[in-house]
Amino acid sequence: MRAGVLYSAGDLRVEDVPDPVPAEGEVLVEVSYNGLCGTDATEYSKGPMMVPLTTRHPGSGHLGPTILGHEFVGRVVSAGAGAQEWVGKRVASGAGVSCGTCAWCLRGRTNLCQSYYTLGLSTHGGLAERVCAPASTLTEIPSDLPDVEAALAQPLAVGLHAVTRSGAAPGETVVVMGAGAIGSFILAGLSGHDGEVVVADIDPARLAAAEELGATRTIQIEPGTSGAELGSQVGRPVDLVIESAGAPGSAARVLDLVARGGRVLLVGLSKEPQELALAGVVLREVDIATTVAHVCATDLPRALDLLRDRPLGRLLGVTEVPLDAVVEQGLRPLAAGTAGGKILVAPSRG
């Protein structure tokens, strides 16, 4: 089969590799679409950061060149023992693999599993014609939901999990800092919130998309805009700030922005250390929370249901590219920040 294999930074090759064989509890998925995200672009342009190219992953056991792709959907064409009931079904995979028996899994927090790993980041994934996936990561796609919409379920599940972690309550004023990919899915997860939802970003095109996704107001900021300056533009106390940009200085900005007794949810990942002045945060009794990934068993079905009720492909802007063009038309534009909307790779198209 054909697959996109990462060998090192700047070296992803679309090449022939052996077909994977599902083990017990696994299925073989014929991939219809694999979505690309900023993490894929970062691994391609600056990695390895998460992909185990040089150090064996403790959860998956994988080491060496890796097929990327953790946002994939398709049809199950075969299965190992214990997973035969999945054959023939269209499925979305959450890609996060958990043991099911550790203390965190038993509490339902499978995204924090002590041996957690991710298909397409910790071992081979869905940037290929076929991929093996544990049945525990799968949710069947509703019959009336097309694959091109279902391919948005995994990142939307991340957004829904973030909204749950934020504790957004009725009537609260919420600011989403950053209207990129994850910010857009968080905004979609806030659909129906009956308080004001303000989105701040430096990019006017992203802000225009945020308005279509349901933001009640958008604010264009500069990289150096302070929390106090942004607060004056919001014009009212901010109960909750969701920081999804991960840009340098953004954590400090949102901690200055949030009102006394408010909450901050940190979503964006910053690769560099950041200096924070915490005395004022403590004196204002601000709660700080974080979020990572999603819970396959709960967040992925919710995402598919939401997509069935409210298709997001048109709002986000979906571009389909063939596998052979994944570097030129997918990873490089994403890494350069010139890609617009959501890029889906169709492996069967070359």
WOHUJO-V203823 format. One record per helix or strand of 3 or more residues. SS is the DSSP state (a for helix, b for strand). FROM is the first residue (numbers start at 1). LEN is the number of residues. If there is no record, write none. Layout:
# WOHUJO-V203823
ss=SS from=FROM len=LEN
ss=SS from=FROM len=LEN
This chain:
# WOHUJO-V203823
ss=b from=2 len=7
ss=b from=11 len=6
ss=b from=26 len=10
ss=a from=38 len=9
ss=b from=71 len=9
ss=a from=84 len=3
ss=b from=90 len=4
ss=a from=103 len=4
ss=a from=110 len=3
ss=b from=117 len=3
ss=b from=130 len=5
ss=a from=135 len=3
ss=b from=138 len=3
ss=a from=147 len=4
ss=a from=153 len=14
ss=b from=174 len=4
ss=a from=181 len=9
ss=b from=197 len=5
ss=a from=204 len=10
ss=b from=217 len=4
ss=a from=227 len=8
ss=b from=240 len=4
ss=a from=250 len=8
ss=b from=263 len=4
ss=a from=279 len=5
ss=b from=287 len=4
ss=a from=296 len=14
ss=a from=313 len=4
ss=b from=318 len=5
ss=a from=323 len=14
ss=b from=342 len=5
ss=a from=347 len=3
